């Protein structure tokens, strides 16, 4: 990363605009923050633009990044809403990124996470941004890294990232968040489902939401059994997000995990893991865009040539 | 990747609970490739403007069936002035023709009555947003 602002990625007009926005957002201007997010969303590589002084601020930032993931309808948004209320009670400022899926066919998206967070709409200390996944298959959006930086520059104490409704293998949040909260709800299958690899492995805090429903205790027991197979003990919180039950405990558990991360120095590992994932995402996108420029006929010719070569050497040209 | 998407906020101000129209329009815009932020029922003008600001939308669509369209739109336009944040607004619902004209004079960009084909709404949104982006 050269500290040359005239990087080919950023036109001079764009960079002047972005400079202005960054200046304003650091003074607490939410409109500037919102517009800067759009810049990054439309061009995730703008991240190379944040240098010098800004990098220093980012390095010192203590914003805690909480990832909330789980299957569709498990209660991620409602739980986030309830958790934010507690953070606000503690005087913390919160930036939320809520990702919902983009259509693979039209690219359109219906972003409906906000609807569960209405009570924070007129609170200056809470900023909510909805995003479409825009082709990302890991449960996030490629510009999420850039938005984290902007939230840190703005100075939020907590950054909450809500993934798309995740099934079993949308695990990218593990590379992005400091603390991952996995939200489960009753009737989501037997203990074998809980033993499968993937999303069950990435949680730092488990939440059994809708704990007032039948099957919640059974789910908790199954989860305890499965978690006992491993040496690392992870907390299980029983919650009813709509009533607020269990949310205080969720807050405590996240704080406990946060303290643990700082005491053990693991917070640095998580930060470098995030940076690595970010670099990979940028590289992947670069490669994708290069591949898109390659003529598929050329590729076929090349593939056939290689196959011929292999066949010849193996089977003596039969 | 790297491309601009049109973002629209669909909101229902006021107290009526009939959100089918809003949902149909939200779905139609989604299928036209836009990102639609749906904020649901019973929103105050302040909440709508703040949500539009944070989401940096290109346009706001309001569904109003309660008859309160004049005062609601006036409040939202005032709120936008107050926050120095301006994006075009379209309104859908039961809006008498005279009121519709009045709303357009106040600065509402488009008014759609019952039975408007989705393609008309999509076309109008694309047109208005297209003009803004090219400016």
Interface residues (C-beta under 8 A of the other chain):
Chain A: X30 X31 X34 X35 X37 X38 X41 X42 X43 X44 X45 X102 X103 X106 X107 X108 X109 X110 X111 X112 X114 X115 X118 X121 X122 X127 X128 X129 X130 X132 X134 X135 X142 X285 X288 X289
Chain B: X1 X2 X3 X4 X5 X7 X26 X27 X29 X30 X31 X32 X33 X34 X35 X36 X37 X38 X39 X40 X43 X44 X46 X47 X50 X51 X53 X54 X55 X56 X83 X84 X85
